[in-house]
Amino acid sequence: MVTFTGFSALCIARGMGEGSELICCDTSEEWTSLGVPFWEEAGVADRIDLRIAPAIETLRSIEDDGGFDLAFIDADKSSYIAYAEELLRLVRPGGLNLVDNVLWFGAVADLEINDERILEIRAFNEWAKAHPRCQNVMLPIGDGLTLIRVL
Ligand SMILES: C[S@@+](CC[C@H](N)C(=O)[O-])C[C@H]1O[C@@H](n2cnc3c(N)ncnc32)[C@H](O)[C@@H]1O
């Protein structure tokens, strides 16, 4: 998952079972360093592996046989498809990939709005809809969250 100030990471880490591990990606030392003391205070810092690097590099560096239960994509929209493709290798069948901002406060459904970010999100939504290993539900909460069940 991507990190920012670590709020989502804190929520997910608190819900994980003993022995589980959360890999957090981000390029910003500045933002992520704000979250670390809260992970420590909550007693979950030892479950979180923070990796400062472009997320696509981190994902590609993980040699895993596809045992991840959950992933959360919430970074640069231009890389959403690349992240999701890499996560098809990492998330186990039956696992979930959560993807944020898929409606961008309704702009994605407004065909009058065609800036670069909206086109990237639309392209991702089309990719997910068409992919044979993605079973999707798009929730209209926040600015849109897609749950992909990896088949
Ligand atoms: C919307 S915030 C994530 C919020 C986080 N999921 C939460 O709920 O607390 C987006 C984050 O993506 C990071 N980011 C942007 N481009 C990135 C990239 N190419 N690789 C890794 N992280 C990136 C930004 O630094 C920022 O912290």
The ligand as an ORCA input file, in Angstrom:
! r2SCAN-3c Opt
* xyz 0 1
  C      -3.197      9.993     -1.335
  S      -1.657      9.727     -0.593
  C      -1.840      8.133      0.158
  C      -2.702      8.175      1.371
  C      -2.718      6.900      2.174
  N      -3.213      5.778      1.392
  C      -3.615      7.089      3.394
  O      -4.824      6.830      3.277
  O      -3.112      7.486      4.430
  C      -0.641      9.404     -1.983
  C       0.804      9.080     -1.631
  O       1.400      8.493     -2.799
  C       2.750      8.854     -2.789
  N       3.271      8.637     -4.153
  C       3.031      9.374     -5.259
  N       3.687      8.856     -6.308
  C       4.317      7.752     -5.857
  C       5.135      6.774     -6.470
  N       5.432      6.818     -7.780
  N       5.630      5.787     -5.704
  C       5.326      5.706     -4.385
  N       4.551      6.605     -3.745
  C       4.056      7.612     -4.480
  C       2.760     10.299     -2.319
  O       4.031     10.658     -1.801
  C       1.661     10.298     -1.263
  O       2.197     10.136      0.028
*
